[in-house]
Amino acid sequence: MLQFDITQFYSLYEVFERTGKLMFPEDWTGREIWSRPVDDPSSVIREREDLSTKLSFAIRRKAEIDALDLRDLTQAVQTVFQNEWGAVYAEINELKEKLAKLPNLSDAHISDHELFTRRREAEEGLWEAFSSNSMLVVLKNGNGANWSAWSKQPSFKVYYCLSMIKMPSQSEYEFRRSPAFVSKKEFGLWSKRFDGEIHDGEKYSPEHKARLWLEKKVGEHGNKPYTKPFFIDEMISKFGISKRLAERIWPEVVPGSWSTPGPPNPNNKK
């Protein structure tokens, strides 16, 4: 049985979510707490881009050699071009093979990595706060968790999604698991380090977050980098809003040039 006024405390889950919203006001989705470790895809993306660039150059060079009329050239010069053609042909096959062996990265893979990265940053910020006693984690009996000592034990576990911690086997309490809470007042003082504040309700509604996301994309690009359906689908998948709502947000945010039918500017993607 809880031995304190619960209305004066946030659960560990609420503390995690509020911290994430303060750290990532425009990108926080609320799905971060459930995300799993995913390797950083940036190295694979860079490798794929590098191989694709080299392949384009090799294909272009092969086409240039194919277009040459070698009949008027000496045998020695012809041999040079023939050898180069063979080398370029082999390079093309090698580059294609390397590209085929690279892992296929879906939009979901990239999104999952971004979610997990934000989760880890929020967890690390809270861990530091609890270890330094900037905020006290309160247990079900009303006593504070000995975070700085317990966190050095391998059996100590934190479950933000369950608002629960598991104490190490040698803790001073008979129970091993307990719901965990943080004083609203302490959290308010600690969270002042972030520029901004949390307003429950409309500010962090899915509609508002979708609007902020679209405004950010407009600010990052001059001309429309992708077709309208791409952005509509992204708002639906990222923020869980309906297609009707995404369609309503679109004309309210994007400039008139983005609403003009036609393909996007291929030179303006970022």
PyMOL commands that set and color helices and strands:
alter all, ss='L'
color gray80, all
select helices_A, chain A and resi 6-8+12-23+32-34+42-66+75-101+107-131+147-150+160-162+184-193+202-204+206-220+228-239+243-253+256-259+266-268
alter helices_A, ss='H'
color red, helices_A
select strands_A, chain A and resi 9-11+137-138+157-159+164-166+177-179+181-183
alter strands_A, ss='S'
color yellow, strands_A
deselect
rebuild
show_as cartoon
